[in-house]
Amino acid sequence: MADPVRRRWWCVAWAVSALALSGCAQSAPGPVEPTPHRIDPAVFAAAGPWAVEFAEAAVAPYQVGILSDGVITADERADARARTSKCMRSHGYRYEEHRDGAADIDPLHRQSESIEQVASYLADCSRRFDHHISMLFDAVRRNPEHRAEATIQVACLQRSGVVGADYTQRRWRSEQADDRFSFEQWSPEATRCRIDPLGLRRQG
């Protein structure tokens, strides 16, 4: 378990990133607001069913340059993360993002600043560079056709034997909203469905 200071920075990073745990989101500042001059999703038509999300992620010229061809490569994702980390170093913090979307933030010069101040640094760096690039890279790879989450989750859970054939998408949506499932949601099979319901990431 991370120490309290590391845990606080972890919550800041998670809250500003696309994937936020509810416990952190309650105590840390909210995510970066999108630009009021949002680009027309038609500009990102090459992204197909993900065009709207690409448009929402393009809040600065850097992101537009990456997203305009409708594809995010592994090199582009790595570059966005590297630039965000370099930006945070300019504010005096080591920033390392992990595969699950969480991150470590450590002061480089023993400075003591509030979570709100550090979050403002990360919000600025994210808006200029990563701002959902990493999230979209994984999301598109996980579900390239942007199919409804209930559809792919229930099919995977049934295929894996976690739930029976009578388990419906409506029931999954209800349990998801309540965050209380009628099956063991942390079992290996359910976890695999949550992370990779179509089995595409396992295929490389």
Buried (B, 14 or more C-beta within 10 A) or exposed (E): EEEEEEEBBBBBBBBBBBBBBEEBBEEBBEBBEBEEEEBEBEBBEEBEEBBEBBBBBBBBEBBBEBBBEBEBEEEBBEBBBEBBBEBBEEBBBEBEBEEEBBBBBEBEEEEEBEBEEBBBBBBBBBBBBBBBBBBBBBBBBBBEEBEEBBEBBBBBBBEBEBBEEEBEBEBBBBBBEEEEBEBEBEEEBBEBBBEBBBEEEEEE
